Amino acid sequence: MISSTDEELLRRAVAIAADAVTLGDAPYGSLLAGPDGAILVEAHNTVRRDNDISAHPELKLARWAARELDAQTAARTTMYTSCQPCGMCAGGIVRSGLGRVVYALSTEQLVELNPESGAWPAVAQDGPALFEAARVPIETYYRS
Ligand SMILES: [Zn+2]
């Protein structure tokens, strides 16, 4: 359920995305709002500027939250973002402990607006293999 307060913070995320375009960056913006609704930090996509495929605003903010917030605060912090997080960012968000994500455009809507945004090829993955060798570092780490 998206409240009027959520919509206000989402509008800020969309404004960050619009500002990113004027800076020459890709049109994606995000922010974190703490338990009291105050904006803690903002970010936009700097993939081109930084030549870094991981420079999505959602992942930057998930990393920030994991570093800067205690677990209880992170769980009560919300990410507002101009587009639904991609798979890379969604994984980072889960690991960050953030409690909620509110997005404006769904991935489906984004792809309708820009078909290239959905043009990710599947990558071949082969495995599992070498179980007896690969289990050693895992068992060494988790059983000691
Ligand atoms: Zn992403």
Boltz pocket constraint, residues with backbone or C-beta under 6 A from the ligand:
constraints:
  - pocket:
      binder: B
      contacts: [[A, 56], [A, 58], [A, 59], [A, 85], [A, 86], [A, 87], [A, 88], [A, 89], [A, 90]]
      max_distance: 6.0
